[in-house]
Amino acid sequence: MDHNVMPVMDSMNTGFMASSSIGETAVNWHLVIMIVWAMGTIAIGLWLFYSNLKFSRKIAGKRTFLMSVETHYKENPDNKEKNLTNKRMTKKKKKKMCLPVYVVDGLYSPCLMKYRGETGIYVTSDLINQKEKLRYAINHELCHYRHHDLIWSMVRGIFLASYWFNPLVWVAAVMSKRDCELACDYGVIRVIGKDNRLDYGKALVDLISSQEQKNNVFQMATTMWGSSKGIKERVNMIVENKKMKIPTLIAILLIATLSVGFTFTEPLTNVKDFTDQQKMQITAFATKWADAVTERDARTIYGLCQNKELYLTIGGVAENGQLWMGVSSPWPWNRDYKINILDSSTIEIYYYFRTSIPTVYAAKEIVTIREIDGKYKAAQDSWKQFDKVESKKDFDEAYKFGFPELEDFTETYQFQADDNTDYNKGRKEILENPATAAIDQLNLAGARVSGIYKDAYAKKALVKFEWKDGEGTVYLTQPEFTTEKGNKKQATVWVVSNEKWGTKTNGSI
């Protein structure tokens, strides 16, 4: 045998290249394989981190608060709205955890996502005016929350990164995500009742088929997804019932087949005569309009109005011909507004007017627009001022999209509380009590304080206000802030916050 053959044979058995007359080079194949595996794991791990960070930041940056829902409740057929929106907290002592629900413009599917420690439900903007579909979408995502699917998504990601070389792991990941969806479909049926399964099946087809399909196994968020075959499978399982009549089964399968067929050939829009381009143009108009209002930019408002008569209902013209609008105070600060596009001709804008205190005066503006020579112009403009929030109806309307970001003014509130001059006399007592702080900061009136719950350790409080027409909840916090000198300081004042938390009490008044 050739002497040069033996080293090669040995290397196949041992993994090492033995020395020979050909050369003294030795290669550790085990090490090579480990390096390749580690590089693959690191690459996939980094992609997992990057893609999910990018997705979460993109979604969180566009979100608008819609409501909060209890994570555990039994569907009440007689009052679905109450259970869904968590308008009234239960009187039971058992802790009720809540999840915030956000609306995101441009989101392709409802999803459950955790961002900066806060788990929330994110829904598409077209569901705002479709209460039944919204209810089903929220129920579906609540099932993901109860099943701890965010944790399972992380486990799935860890396995993909660790065993990226094994095709069976990739198949298992896809099947795992599919099984999560099927389990949530079953969970929703248990909540809403078997009698409503047909409606849920129809809604499921619309929720999935009307959006871009992205079955991304790397994604941690529990997005709704489905191929045409997958949707049919899910609908089949939803309607599977021995007592269900054959015509009903045929009807829903036809709906699924037709909807899926149309969906995977050409995208549909949920609003007639409202294209993506129109939506972008209307959003740009609304932003330009709202910016001009907050900046008292009368010239821009004048240019956006259909005619001078409309402008004169908003602003004025000085003797020297200069345009003007607005007052010094109260007025929105730093573009403090929320935009809600109702349809292709109606824009709803919520402003938070402030004083130097700063107390909030909410106002709603409705701008009716029309397209003239390829550009949008304001045709009508109306305002509703909430000088005092005197009812539950006012409370829900004024703070429809959440409270203004008052935590930015923590240092101002703390200064007022610590100031002993006559100018700020009494401010300490007001701001260091969560109920009076909420009344002062949100301009509430005519409400009875029905409960105050505090978490002394977390520096959080929850105040329940009761009006004749219902009850509202305000969340507050005692944040840590940085002084002008750069020092960290713990606030003793209470500041209204959009952060929700449970109602386990350390004390009540």
C-alpha positions in Angstrom: 0.0 0.0 0.0 1.1 3.5 -0.8 2.5 5.1 2.4 0.7 8.3 1.6 -2.7 6.6 1.7 -2.7 5.6 5.4 -2.7 9.2 6.8 -5.8 10.0 4.7 -7.5 6.8 5.9 -6.7 7.8 9.5 -8.0 11.3 9.0 -11.4 9.9 7.9 -11.6 7.8 11.1 -10.1 10.2 13.6 -10.9 13.7 12.2 -7.2 14.6 12.1 -4.8 14.8 9.2 -1.8 12.6 10.2 1.7 13.6 9.3 3.2 12.1 6.1 5.7 12.7 3.5 3.2 14.9 1.7 3.3 17.6 4.4 3.1 18.3 8.1 -0.3 20.2 7.9 -3.0 19.0 10.4 -6.7 20.1 10.3 -9.1 19.7 13.3 -12.4 19.0 11.5 -14.4 19.0 14.7 -13.2 22.6 15.3 -14.1 23.6 11.8 -17.6 22.2 12.1 -18.0 23.9 15.5 -16.9 27.2 14.0 -19.4 26.9 11.1 -22.2 26.0 13.5 -21.3 28.9 15.8 -21.2 31.3 12.9 -24.6 30.1 11.7 -26.1 30.4 15.2 -24.8 33.9 15.7 -26.0 35.0 12.3 -29.5 33.7 12.8 -29.6 35.0 16.4 -28.6 38.5 15.2 -31.2 38.3 12.5 -33.8 37.3 15.0 -32.9 40.2 17.2 -32.7 42.7 14.4 -35.9 41.8 12.6 -38.0 41.7 15.8 -36.5 45.0 17.1 -37.1 46.6 13.7 -40.7 45.3 13.6 -41.5 46.3 17.2 -40.1 49.8 16.9 -41.9 50.4 13.6 -45.2 49.2 15.1 -44.8 51.0 18.5 -43.9 54.2 16.7 -47.2 54.3 14.8 -49.5 53.0 17.6 -52.5 54.9 19.0 -54.1 53.8 22.2 -57.7 52.4 21.6 -58.8 50.6 24.8 -57.7 48.2 27.5 -59.1 44.7 27.9 -59.1 42.2 30.8 -57.0 39.2 30.1 -59.4 36.8 31.8 -63.1 37.2 31.4 -66.1 35.1 30.3 -68.0 36.5 27.3 -71.2 38.0 28.3 -73.6 37.8 25.3 -75.8 40.5 26.7 -73.0 43.0 27.1 -70.1 42.2 24.9 -68.9 45.8 24.7 -68.5 46.1 28.5 -66.3 43.0 28.8 -64.3 43.9 25.8 -63.4 47.5 26.6 -63.1 47.0 30.4 -65.0 50.2 31.0 -65.9 49.1 34.6 -63.5 47.3 36.9 -65.1 44.3 38.6 -65.9 44.6 42.3 -64.3 41.2 43.0 -61.1 41.3 45.0 -59.4 39.0 42.6 -56.7 40.7 40.6 -57.7 41.6 37.1 -54.8 42.1 34.7 -55.4 44.3 31.7 -53.8 44.5 28.3 -53.7 47.7 26.2 -55.1 47.6 22.7 -53.4 49.8 20.1 -54.4 50.8 16.6 -51.5 50.8 14.1 -51.9 52.3 10.6 -50.3 50.1 8.0 -50.2 46.9 10.2 -50.9 43.9 8.0 -52.3 41.7 10.7 -53.6 41.9 14.3 -50.9 40.7 16.7 -49.8 40.3 20.3 -46.4 41.9 20.9 -44.2 42.8 23.9 -42.4 46.2 23.6 -40.2 47.6 26.4 -41.8 45.4 29.0 -45.4 46.1 28.0 -47.4 43.3 26.4 -50.1 44.7 24.2 -52.6 43.8 21.4 -52.1 45.7 18.1 -54.9 45.8 15.6 -55.2 47.2 12.1 -56.8 50.6 11.6 -59.6 49.3 9.4 -61.0 47.4 12.4 -61.9 50.6 14.3 -65.3 50.8 12.6 -65.9 47.1 12.5 -66.8 46.2 16.1 -67.6 42.6 15.5 -64.4 41.8 13.7 -62.5 43.9 16.3 -64.0 41.8 19.0 -63.0 38.5 17.3 -59.4 39.8 16.6 -59.0 40.9 20.3 -60.3 37.6 21.5 -57.9 35.7 19.2 -54.9 37.7 20.5 -56.1 37.2 24.1 -56.0 33.5 23.5 -52.3 33.9 22.4 -51.7 35.7 25.7 -53.3 33.1 27.8 -51.4 30.3 26.0 -48.1 32.1 26.6 -47.4 32.1 22.9 -44.9 34.9 23.1 -42.7 32.6 25.3 -43.2 29.7 22.9 -42.2 32.0 20.1 -38.9 32.7 21.9 -38.4 29.0 22.4 -39.0 28.4 18.7 -36.4 31.1 17.9 -33.8 29.5 20.2 -34.3 26.1 18.6 -34.0 27.6 15.1 -30.8 29.4 16.0 -29.3 26.4 17.7 -30.4 23.7 15.1 -30.4 25.8 11.9 -28.7 23.0 10.0 -31.6 20.6 10.6 -34.5 20.9 8.1 -36.8 19.1 10.5 -36.5 21.9 13.0 -37.6 24.4 10.4 -40.6 22.2 9.5 -41.4 21.9 13.2 -41.2 25.6 13.7 -43.8 26.2 10.9 -46.1 23.5 12.2 -45.7 24.9 15.7 -46.8 28.4 14.6 -49.8 26.8 12.7 -50.8 24.8 15.8 -50.7 28.0 17.9 -53.2 29.6 15.5 -55.5 26.5 15.5 -55.4 26.4 19.3 -56.4 30.1 19.5 -59.3 29.5 17.0 -60.5 26.8 19.3 -60.1 29.0 22.3 -62.1 31.9 20.7 -64.9 29.4 19.9 -65.1 28.4 23.5 -65.4 32.0 24.6 -67.9 33.3 22.0 -70.0 30.1 21.9 -70.5 27.5 19.2 -73.5 29.5 17.8 -71.1 32.3 16.7 -68.5 30.1 15.1 -69.9 30.8 11.6 -69.5 34.5 12.1 -66.0 34.0 13.5 -65.0 31.9 10.5 -66.2 34.6 8.1 -64.3 37.3 10.1 -61.2 35.1 10.2 -61.2 34.8 6.4 -61.5 38.6 6.1 -58.9 39.3 8.7 -56.3 37.1 7.0 -57.2 37.4 3.4 -57.5 41.2 3.4 -53.9 41.6 4.5 -50.4 40.8 3.2 -49.4 37.2 4.0 -46.3 36.9 6.0 -45.6 33.6 7.7 -42.3 34.6 9.2 -41.1 31.9 11.6 -38.5 34.4 12.9 -41.2 36.8 14.2 -41.8 36.8 18.0 -45.1 38.7 17.7 -48.2 36.4 17.2 -49.3 37.8 13.9 -52.3 36.2 12.2 -51.2 34.4 9.0 -52.3 31.8 6.6 -51.8 30.4 3.1 -54.9 29.6 1.0 -54.6 25.9 2.1 -54.0 26.9 5.7 -57.1 29.2 5.8 -59.3 26.4 4.4 -57.9 24.0 7.1 -58.7 26.5 9.9 -62.1 27.2 8.6 -62.8 23.5 8.3 -61.8 23.0 12.0 -63.9 26.0 13.1 -67.1 24.8 11.5 -66.5 21.1 12.3 -69.6 20.1 14.3 -71.7 17.0 13.9 -74.9 19.0 14.5 -74.0 21.6 11.9 -76.1 21.4 8.8 -74.5 20.6 5.5 -75.7 23.8 3.8 -74.0 25.9 6.5 -70.7 24.1 6.0 -70.9 24.4 2.3 -71.7 28.1 2.6 -68.7 29.0 4.8 -66.3 26.8 2.7 -67.5 28.7 -0.4 -66.9 32.0 1.3 -63.4 30.8 2.3 -62.6 29.5 -1.2 -63.8 32.6 -3.0 -62.2 35.0 -0.6 -58.9 33.2 -0.7 -59.1 33.0 -4.5 -59.6 36.7 -4.8 -57.0 37.5 -2.1 -54.1 35.7 -3.6 -54.6 37.2 -7.0 -55.1 40.8 -6.3 -55.1 42.8 -3.0 -58.5 44.3 -1.9 -59.2 47.5 0.0 -61.6 47.7 2.9 -62.8 51.2 2.0 -64.4 51.9 -1.3 -62.8 54.7 -3.4 -60.1 55.1 -0.8 -56.8 54.0 -2.3 -53.4 53.8 -0.6 -52.3 56.9 -2.5 -55.3 58.8 -1.2 -54.7 57.7 2.3 -51.1 59.0 2.1 -52.2 62.3 0.7 -55.0 62.7 3.3 -52.5 61.8 6.1 -50.1 64.4 4.8 -52.8 67.0 4.6 -54.0 66.2 8.1 -50.5 66.4 9.6 -49.8 69.7 7.8 -53.1 71.1 9.0 -52.6 70.0 12.7 -49.0 71.2 12.7 -50.2 74.6 11.4 -52.9 74.8 14.1 -50.5 74.0 17.0 -47.9 76.5 15.6 -50.5 79.2 14.9 -49.4 79.2 11.3 -52.3 81.2 9.8 -50.7 81.5 6.4 -50.6 77.7 6.0 -54.2 77.3 7.3 -55.3 79.9 4.8 -53.7 78.1 1.9 -55.3 74.8 3.0 -58.8 76.2 3.2 -61.1 76.0 0.2 -62.0 79.7 0.5 -61.4 82.8 2.6 -64.8 82.5 4.2 -63.8 79.2 5.8 -60.5 80.7 7.0 -62.2 83.6 8.7 -64.1 81.1 10.9 -60.6 79.9 12.1 -58.4 82.9 12.0 -58.4 86.6 11.1 -56.8 89.3 9.0 -55.1 92.3 10.7 -55.5 95.9 9.4 -52.1 95.6 7.7 -53.2 92.5 5.9 -51.3 90.1 8.1 -52.9 86.7 8.9 -53.3 85.6 12.5 -54.9 82.8 14.5 -55.0 81.4 18.0 -54.4 82.7 21.5 -51.3 82.7 23.7 -52.9 80.3 26.3 -54.3 77.8 26.5 -52.9 76.2 23.3 -51.5 72.9 22.2 -47.8 72.5 23.0 -45.2 70.8 20.8 -47.6 69.5 18.2 -49.7 67.8 20.9 -52.5 66.1 18.9 -53.9 62.8 17.6 -55.1 62.3 14.1 -58.0 59.9 13.2 -59.0 59.6 9.5 -62.6 58.6 9.5 -63.0 58.3 5.7 -61.9 59.8 2.5 -63.5 63.1 3.2 -63.5 63.4 7.0 -60.6 64.0 9.4 -60.9 64.0 13.2 -58.1 65.7 15.2 -57.8 65.7 19.0 -55.8 68.5 20.5 -54.6 68.9 24.1 -54.6 72.6 24.9 -52.4 73.5 27.9 -51.8 76.3 30.3 -48.6 77.1 32.1 -49.8 75.2 35.1 -50.1 72.9 32.9 -53.7 71.9 33.0 -55.2 70.1 29.9 -58.1 71.3 27.9 -59.1 68.7 25.3 -60.7 69.7 22.0 -61.9 67.8 19.0 -61.7 69.3 15.5 -63.5 67.7 12.5 -62.2 68.8 9.1 -64.2 68.0 6.0 -62.0 67.9 2.9 -62.5 67.7 -0.8 -60.1 67.2 -3.7 -59.8 70.3 -5.9 -57.4 70.3 -8.9 -55.6 67.3 -7.5 -55.0 68.8 -4.1 -57.0 68.4 -0.9 -58.6 71.5 0.6 -60.6 72.0 3.8 -64.3 72.6 2.9 -65.8 72.6 6.5 -64.3 72.9 10.0 -66.0 72.4 13.3 -64.8 72.2 16.9 -65.9 70.7 20.2 -64.2 72.1 23.3 -64.0 70.2 26.5 -63.6 73.2 28.9 -64.6 70.8 31.7 -64.8 67.0 31.4 -68.1 66.7 33.2 -69.4 63.2 32.2 -68.2 59.7 31.3 -69.2 60.5 27.8 -67.0 63.5 27.8 -64.2 61.6 29.4 -64.3 58.8 26.7 -64.5 61.3 23.9 -61.8 63.8 25.2 -59.3 61.1 25.9 -60.3 58.7 23.2 -56.7 58.1 22.2 -55.2 58.1 25.7 -54.0 60.9 27.9 -51.5 63.5 26.9 -47.9 62.8 27.9 -47.8 64.8 31.2 -44.8 62.9 32.6 -42.6 65.4 30.6 -43.8 68.1 33.0 -42.9 66.2 36.2 -40.2 68.7 37.2 -42.7 71.6 36.7 -45.2 69.9 39.0 -42.6 69.1 41.6 -41.4 72.7 41.6 -45.0 73.9 42.2 -45.3 71.4 45.1 -42.0 72.5 46.6 -42.6 76.2 46.1 -43.8 78.0 49.3 -44.7 81.3 47.6 -48.3 82.5 47.4 -48.3 81.9 43.7 -48.2 78.1 44.2 -50.1 78.0 47.5 -52.1 74.8 47.8 -50.4 73.1 44.9 -48.5 70.7 47.2 -51.8 69.3 48.6 -53.3 69.0 45.2 -50.4 67.3 43.4 -49.4 64.9 46.2 -52.9 63.4 46.2 -53.5 61.1 43.2 -57.3 62.0 43.0 -56.9 65.8 43.1 -53.8 65.5 40.8 -55.8 63.7 38.2 -58.7 66.2 38.5 -56.3 69.1 38.2 -54.2 67.8 35.3 -57.1 66.4 33.2 -59.6 69.2 34.0 -62.2 66.8 35.4 -65.4 68.0 37.0 -68.6 66.7 38.6 -67.2 63.2 39.3 -67.2 61.3 42.6 -64.0 59.5 43.6 -65.2 55.9 44.0 -61.7 54.4 44.8 -58.0 55.0 45.0 -55.6 52.2 44.7 -51.9 52.6 45.3 -48.8 50.5 44.8 -46.3 52.2 47.1 -43.4 50.1 45.9 -43.9 50.8 42.2 -44.9 54.4 42.8 -48.2 53.9 40.9 -51.8 54.8 41.6 -55.2 54.1 40.0 -58.1 56.4 40.6 -61.7 55.6 39.7 -64.1 58.5 39.0 -67.8 58.0 38.9 -70.2 60.3 36.9 -73.9 59.8 36.6 -73.5 58.1 33.2 -70.6 55.8 34.1 -67.2 55.3 35.6 -63.7 56.2 34.3 -60.2 55.2 35.4 -57.1 57.3 35.5 -53.6 55.9 36.0 -50.9 57.9 37.7 -47.2 57.5 38.6 -44.6 59.2 40.7 -41.8 59.2 38.2 -38.1 59.8 38.6 -36.9 62.8 36.7 -33.7 64.7 35.9 -33.2 68.2 37.2 -31.7 71.0 35.2 -28.4 70.3 37.0 -28.5 66.7 35.8 -29.4 65.2 39.1 -31.8 62.3 39.5 -34.8 63.0 41.8 -37.8 60.9 42.8 -41.0 62.9 42.5 -43.5 63.1 45.4 -46.2 64.5 43.1 -48.6 62.3 41.1 -48.6 62.6 37.3 -51.2 61.1 34.9 -49.8 58.3 32.9 -50.9 56.0 30.0 -49.3 53.0 31.6 -51.9 50.5 32.8 -51.5 48.2 35.7 -53.6 45.8 37.8 -55.8 46.7 40.7 -54.2 44.8 43.6 -54.4 47.4 46.4 -51.9 48.4 49.0 -54.4 50.9 50.3 -57.6 52.6 49.3 -59.5 55.8 50.1 
